[in-house]
């Protein structure tokens, strides 16, 4: 893993034996499933397209070992969570849903929001739209950057999402997060064949060169390498928070 600053001396104290509990509930009168693990400051993890919180079970347990209360919803349309109504399947609709989820689980302080791939796009919009809910943002091989036609993103996106973002470009929201001074960190696997390097560079530019950590692996590395993901996230979360210049 590579990085660009000196590490913090403030090392988190992990829970050595957390377990992930999958729960079923109702949100807005519609079914929702989510996972909970660990104790500590709230950390909300958002999965990628076509999966669910269960796909990341081992990685979420590793996150909990870092000393956080991990809350991992299955996003609408996946893993037993009801799809959003038509007309809400765009960034702002997902962000509103996420805000209601965070309120429903009783988070009493702003959360660390971690998003992988499509979940990163939801996290960007939620951090933009819900400033009182989000204290810190970590984007893991995330969509959201402006990528030209010569470097297509192979990630799936709802039609309404593409229509309202010009194909997935959230650089306007990212620029406003940088204006606001929200601490944002990028965590990236160098072998990603789904989101091209241009996507990472676009995120970096829009966020005015935030801390970037890179690891070996493919787009799905948080699932395939839970130990490595937990170790990388431990380093990220212990790093001094730096806001945009």
QUIJO-V823162 format. One record per pair of residues at least 4 apart in sequence whose C-alpha atoms are under 6 Angstrom apart, sorted by sequence separation. I is the first residue (numbers start at 0). J is the second residue. D is the distance in whole Angstrom. If there is no record, write none. Layout:
{{I/J/D} {I/J/D}}
This chain:
{{25/29/5} {55/59/6} {63/67/5} {73/77/6} {76/80/6} {83/87/6} {88/92/6} {114/118/4} {115/119/5} {122/126/6} {124/128/6} {125/129/5} {126/130/6} {161/165/6} {164/168/5} {170/174/6} {203/207/6} {204/208/6} {216/220/6} {220/224/5} {221/225/6} {232/236/6} {25/30/5} {73/78/6} {75/80/5} {76/81/5} {87/92/4} {114/119/4} {161/166/4} {176/181/6} {203/208/5} {24/30/6} {25/31/6} {63/69/6} {75/81/5} {76/82/4} {161/167/5} {24/31/5} {75/82/4} {126/133/6} {221/228/5} {23/31/6} {75/83/6} {114/122/6} {23/32/5} {22/32/6} {22/33/5} {21/33/6} {21/34/4} {20/34/5} {20/35/5} {19/35/6} {19/36/5} {18/36/6} {52/71/6} {119/138/5} {17/37/5} {52/73/5} {51/73/5} {119/141/5} {120/142/5} {109/132/4} {110/133/5} {111/134/6} {113/136/6} {120/143/5} {145/168/5} {109/133/5} {110/134/5} {111/135/5} {112/136/5} {113/137/5} {114/138/5} {115/139/5} {116/140/5} {143/167/6} {144/168/5} {109/134/5} {111/136/6} {113/138/6} {114/139/6} {115/140/6} {116/141/4} {117/142/6} {143/168/5} {184/209/6} {186/211/6} {188/213/6} {37/63/5} {41/67/6} {42/68/6} {43/69/6} {51/77/6} {115/141/5} {116/142/5} {143/169/5} {144/170/6} {184/210/5} {185/211/5} {186/212/5} {187/213/5} {188/214/5} {189/215/6} {190/216/5} {191/217/5} {36/63/6} {39/66/6} {40/67/5} {41/68/5} {42/69/5} {43/70/5} {44/71/5} {51/78/5} {186/213/6} {188/215/5} {190/217/5} {191/218/4} {39/67/4} {40/68/6} {43/71/6} {188/216/5} {38/67/5} {39/68/5} {177/206/5} {188/217/6} {37/67/6} {38/68/4} {94/124/6} {37/68/5} {94/125/4} {174/205/5} {36/68/6} {173/205/6} {174/206/6} {36/69/5} {173/206/6} {35/69/6} {90/124/6} {35/70/5} {170/205/6} {34/70/6} {207/243/6} {34/71/5} {33/71/5} {33/72/4} {33/73/5} {153/193/5} {32/73/6} {152/193/6} {152/194/5} {137/183/6} {32/79/6} {135/182/5} {136/183/5} {137/184/5} {138/185/5} {139/186/5} {140/187/5} {32/80/5} {137/185/6} {139/187/6} {15/64/6} {31/80/4} {14/64/5} {30/80/5} {13/64/4} {30/81/5} {13/65/4} {14/66/6} {146/198/6} {13/66/4} {12/66/6} {144/198/5} {145/201/6} {144/201/5} {144/202/5} {182/240/6} {182/241/6} {182/242/5} {181/242/6} {180/242/5} {180/243/6} {177/243/5} {42/110/5} {47/115/5} {41/110/5} {42/111/5} {43/112/5} {44/113/5} {45/114/5} {46/115/5} {47/116/5} {48/117/5} {42/112/6} {44/114/6} {47/117/5} {89/159/5} {47/118/5} {88/159/6} {89/160/4} {46/118/5} {45/118/5} {55/222/5} {58/225/4} {62/229/5} {57/225/6} {61/229/5} {65/233/6} {2/211/6} {2/212/5} {1/212/5} {1/213/5} {0/213/5} {0/214/4} {10/237/6} {7/237/6} {7/238/5} {6/238/5} {7/239/6}}
